[in-house]
Amino acid sequence: MIRIGLLSDTHGSLHPRVFPFFSSCDEIWHAGDIGSESLAAELAAYKTFRAVYGNIDGNSIRLSYPEVLLFTVESMKVLITHQGGYPSHYSGILKRLISLHSPDLLITGHSHILKVIYDQQYSLLYINPGAAGNSGWHRVITYLRFVIDGKVVKDLEIAELPRGYGRKRSI
């Protein structure tokens, strides 16, 4: 059993409540648009950190983090990428990645819209944690935590906070 904290689209800002919410987590996963090296370093210093780069991330983040992460944790195959759509609206590239790797859990960011959907077509759980930063059109900050136990995701909890709070990191 492993506890995961998941966020995306921080765009260089991070609400201080993220850290207490993730205190019980073993790892933090970031689905792209990190926004600054210092923010990534702060999260990596706090917990084991896995991340992908997003469309706003510069060369330094792109050199440190891949576009696509594929790994197994517990017995669950996980695929993380920043953009590529959502169930029944995946991009061609993401459809090929899903067909090639058959993940059990697919995580994306980019849309700033929190979604948790079981995709029957591909037999996978899709999660987009929404946006944890202050930049973008979203009205609330969202991030989440959950437990992976074997091949089961359980105990999913969502944090939802008003925008306008948090600390901006330099890019």
N, C-alpha and C positions, 0 to 999 in steps of 0.2 A: 504494500500500500504506500502510495506517495501523494503528498499534498502539493497542488500546483496553484500558483497565483498567475493570472493571465491578464495582460493589458495590451493596448495598441494605441497608435496615433497620439502619442504624448506630445509630439512636436516641440520638444525641448522644455516642457513644463510638467511638473509632477506635484499633485496634491499631497500635503504632508500626511494625510490619513491613509495613504497607500501602505506605508510601512507598518503601522499597527495591524491593518487588515491582513497583510501578508506574513505576519509574525509566525503563524503556525505552519506556513508553507515550507516545503523542502526545496522547491525550485520556483523561479519566476520565469515566465515565457512572455516574450514581446513580439507581436505580430506586425512590426514595422512602423515606419515614420517615427523613429526614436527622436530625432531632432538634434541631439548633441552627444558628443563623446562623453561629456561629464555626467550626463544623466545615465547613460549606459554604464559607466564606471561606478556610479553610486549604487545602481541596482545590482551590479555584479559583485560589489563589495558586501552587499547585504545578504544575498543568497546565491546559490547556483543559478546562473543566468543563461538562458538560450534565447536567441533573437534572430530575426531576419531584417534586412533593410527594406525600406519603403521608398516610394517615389520622391519624397522630399529629402531623403538622406543624402549627404554629400559623400565624397570619395573616402574620407577617413572611416566613416561607418561602413561603407560598402567594402572596404578592405578588411574590416574586422568581422563582419557578419555576412552570411550568404543570402541569396535571393530566395532560396528554398531550403528548408530543413526537413530531413526525413530521418526518423530515429524510432527506436522501440523503447518504451518504458513500461515496467511490469510486463504484461503480455500484449500491450496495445501498440500498434504501429501508428505513429503520429506524423502528419505532414503539415508544416506551417509555411505559409507564404503571405505576402502582404495583400496582393490583389488577385482577383480571378473570378469574382462573382460569388454566387450563392446557389443552393440547390435549385435545379431546373433552369438556372441562368449562369452556369459556369462558362468561362472563356474556353476557347479551343485548347489552349495550352494547359489549363488546369484539368480539363477533361482527360487529356493525354496522361498527365501526371497521376491522376486518380486511377485510370485504367492500367497504367504501368506498375504502380506501387500498391494498389488496393489498401489504402490506409483505413484504420478503424476510426480515427479522429482527424478531422480536417479543420484547421484554424486559419482564418484570414483576418485582415483588418481592412483599412482603406475607406469603407463606406461611412464610418462614424455611427453606424446603426448596430446596436446590440441584437444579435440573433443567435438562438440555439435551436437547431432543427435536426431531427433525424431524417437523413436522406435515404429513403427506401430504395431508390434506383441503384445507388452504389453501396448500400448497407454500411453507412458510416454516420457518425455524429458530426455535424457541422457547428462550429462556434465562431462567432465574430464578437469580441468583447466590447465593441463600440469604440468610443474615444475617451482616453484618460487625460488628455491635455486640454488646454484652453483655446487652442486655435481650431477653427473650422466652424461649420454651421450648426453643429449639434447644440442642444439646449442644456444637456446635463452631462456630467462626467460619469463614465461607467467603467468598471473593471470587475473581475470576478475571481473566485477561487473554487476549487473542486478537488475531489479525491479520485485517483485512479487506483482501482483494486482489481488486479488481473486484467480482464478485458472490459471492466465496467467503470463508467464515469458515474460518480454519485456525490451527494452532498454539495451540489452546486449552489453557491451563494453569490449574489450580485450586490456590489456597492454602487450607489447612485448619489451623486453630490451636485450641488449647484456649481455652475461655471463661475470663473472670476477669482477663484482662490488658487493657491499653489505658488510655486517658485519657478521663475524662468531661469533656465540654464543658458549660458552663452554657447553659441554654435561655433 
